Amino acid sequence: MILIEDVIHSVAIIITILIIALSYIRIVTVILRISSAEGRQKAFSTCAGHFTIFLMFFGSVSLMYLRFNTTYPPVLDTAISLMFTVLAPFFNPIIYSLRNKDMKNAIKELFFL
């Protein structure tokens, strides 16, 4: 019964990752057709935040649920769990707020003055 649940979880995770990856591939192909370099840079910087959160969340979820019978040390299990339950939601607003010019200026003032 547990093996059936593992397979169902794995299929769900893999299908979700594939759909999102195909979406990103399509987005990149559309962005590469933008004629101005400034437009491409702006579009890629918008997608970078989304892609970072996607990798952080689905990377850790994949490590946690797609490992079939492989045992990790408890510390690594805890770190992986912490990654997708706490760190991804914590960094989500921070990464998206970096698009704000006021936030960028405040960070520059904080670190470079």
Protein Blocks (a to p, Z undefined) as FASTA:
>chain_A
ZZmmmmmmmmmmmmmmmmmmmmmmmmmmmmmmpmblklmmmmmmmmmmmmmmmmmmmmmm
mmmmmngopacdfklmmmmmmmmmmmmmmmmmmmmmmmpmklmmmmmmmmmZZ
